[in-house]
Amino acid sequence: MAQLLVKTIDNIHVDPDVDCNCYKRGMSVVAMNDAHIWGRKEGLPEFFQIKIPLINTSSVEKYLQPYEVEDGTDPNTGEPIMKMMARRLWQIQIDTLPSNILTKLESQGEIIIKATDSYADSYDMLWSDFKSYILNLETNQVETEDLV
């Protein structure tokens, strides 16, 4: 099972160059496997977990990518210089989730997403529905890919 630790509140800094490195509400902080036990501070009120049974953590690692753009070329190496635009490229639009899902996140701190037909236990939402709440901040388009 993949588990995503997701920020529930915005971290804010007055300096925009620092603020773009801050986690914002709905950004995934880390992906762990199902054997991981979350620490006391890795829950409400600052975080919640999204659990996706029978999915490897490698399948959700793209949600940990930073949002960077090319900002020139290093004159010494010829390599592109990357500028951070946001801590993560992908952001879950938490406040637009269905009210029953949002209520469960706010009260219990976790939801279970069913992403494969092989998973037969209880769940809160299907991946096919949930992915439409994950926004790519660069393209302003929602996720369309499946995890399997």
C-alpha positions as CSV (number, residue, x, y, z in Angstrom):
1,M,0.0,0.0,0.0
2,A,1.2,3.5,-0.8
3,Q,0.5,6.1,1.8
4,L,0.8,9.9,1.2
5,L,1.3,12.3,4.0
6,V,-0.5,15.5,3.0
7,K,-0.3,19.0,4.4
8,T,-3.6,20.3,5.8
9,I,-2.6,23.9,6.2
10,D,-0.4,26.4,4.3
11,N,3.0,27.2,5.5
12,I,3.6,30.9,4.7
13,H,6.7,33.1,4.5
14,V,6.7,36.8,3.8
15,D,9.6,36.5,1.3
16,P,8.2,35.1,-2.0
17,D,11.5,33.4,-2.7
18,V,11.2,31.4,0.5
19,D,7.4,31.0,0.4
20,C,7.6,29.0,-2.9
21,N,9.6,26.4,-0.9
22,C,6.9,26.1,1.7
23,Y,4.3,23.3,1.7
24,K,0.8,24.4,1.0
25,R,-2.5,22.8,1.9
26,G,-3.0,19.7,-0.3
27,M,0.6,19.1,-1.1
28,S,2.1,15.7,-0.5
29,V,5.1,15.7,1.8
30,V,6.2,12.1,1.6
31,A,5.1,8.7,0.3
32,M,5.6,5.6,2.5
33,N,4.6,1.9,2.2
34,D,1.9,0.3,4.2
35,A,4.2,-0.9,6.9
36,H,5.1,2.6,7.9
37,I,3.7,3.8,11.3
38,W,3.2,7.5,11.3
39,G,4.5,9.6,14.2
40,R,2.4,11.5,16.7
41,K,3.0,14.8,14.8
42,E,2.2,13.3,11.4
43,G,-1.5,13.6,11.7
44,L,-4.1,16.2,12.5
45,P,-4.2,19.1,12.7
46,E,-1.2,19.7,10.3
47,F,-1.3,16.5,8.2
48,F,-3.6,13.7,7.0
49,Q,-2.9,10.5,5.2
50,I,-4.2,9.1,2.0
51,K,-3.9,5.4,1.9
52,I,-3.9,3.6,-1.5
53,P,-3.9,-0.2,-0.9
54,L,-2.1,-2.6,-3.3
55,I,-0.3,0.3,-5.0
56,N,3.5,0.6,-4.7
57,T,5.0,3.9,-3.4
58,S,6.9,4.2,-6.7
59,S,3.5,4.7,-8.4
60,V,2.8,7.9,-6.4
61,E,6.3,9.4,-6.3
62,K,5.3,11.9,-9.1
63,Y,3.2,13.7,-6.5
64,L,6.4,14.5,-4.7
65,Q,8.1,16.3,-7.6
66,P,8.8,20.0,-7.1
67,Y,7.3,22.6,-9.5
68,E,10.4,24.1,-11.2
69,V,11.0,26.0,-14.4
70,E,14.2,26.6,-16.4
71,D,15.6,30.0,-15.5
72,G,18.7,30.4,-17.6
73,T,21.9,28.4,-18.1
74,D,24.9,28.0,-15.8
75,P,27.8,29.7,-17.7
76,N,30.3,27.3,-16.2
77,T,28.6,24.0,-16.8
78,G,26.1,24.8,-19.5
79,E,23.4,23.1,-17.4
80,P,20.0,24.7,-17.0
81,I,19.4,26.7,-13.8
82,M,16.1,25.7,-12.3
83,K,13.8,28.1,-10.4
84,M,11.5,26.7,-7.7
85,M,7.9,27.9,-8.4
86,A,6.2,25.7,-5.7
87,R,7.3,23.0,-3.3
88,R,5.2,20.4,-5.3
89,L,4.0,20.3,-8.9
90,W,0.8,18.5,-7.9
91,Q,-1.7,19.7,-5.3
92,I,-4.8,18.0,-4.0
93,Q,-7.7,20.5,-4.1
94,I,-8.9,19.5,-0.6
95,D,-11.7,22.1,-0.3
96,T,-13.4,20.9,-3.5
97,L,-13.5,17.2,-2.3
98,P,-17.0,15.8,-1.7
99,S,-18.3,16.9,1.7
100,N,-18.3,13.3,3.1
101,I,-14.7,12.8,2.2
102,L,-13.7,16.2,3.5
103,T,-15.5,15.6,6.8
104,K,-13.7,12.2,7.2
105,L,-10.3,13.8,6.5
106,E,-11.0,16.6,9.0
107,S,-12.3,14.3,11.7
108,Q,-10.2,11.1,11.3
109,G,-7.2,12.3,9.4
110,E,-7.2,9.7,6.7
111,I,-9.0,8.2,3.8
112,I,-8.6,5.1,1.7
113,I,-8.6,5.3,-2.0
114,K,-9.4,2.2,-4.2
115,A,-7.1,2.2,-7.2
116,T,-7.3,-1.4,-8.4
117,D,-10.0,-3.9,-8.8
118,S,-7.9,-6.4,-6.8
119,Y,-8.6,-4.4,-3.6
120,A,-11.8,-5.9,-2.0
121,D,-11.9,-4.2,1.4
122,S,-13.6,-1.0,2.5
123,Y,-12.6,2.4,0.9
124,D,-13.8,6.0,0.8
125,M,-13.3,6.9,-2.8
126,L,-12.3,5.4,-6.1
127,W,-9.0,6.6,-7.7
128,S,-11.0,7.3,-10.9
129,D,-12.9,9.9,-9.0
130,F,-10.2,11.1,-6.6
131,K,-7.6,11.9,-9.4
132,S,-9.9,14.7,-10.7
133,Y,-9.1,16.6,-7.4
134,I,-5.3,16.5,-8.0
135,L,-4.2,19.6,-9.9
136,N,-1.0,20.0,-11.9
137,L,0.1,23.6,-10.9
138,E,2.1,24.1,-14.1
139,T,-0.6,23.1,-16.6
140,N,-3.6,23.9,-14.4
141,Q,-5.0,20.5,-15.5
142,V,-6.3,17.7,-13.2
143,E,-4.7,14.3,-13.1
144,T,-5.9,11.9,-15.8
145,E,-3.6,8.9,-15.3
146,D,-4.3,5.7,-13.4
147,L,-1.9,4.3,-10.9
148,V,-1.9,0.7,-12.3
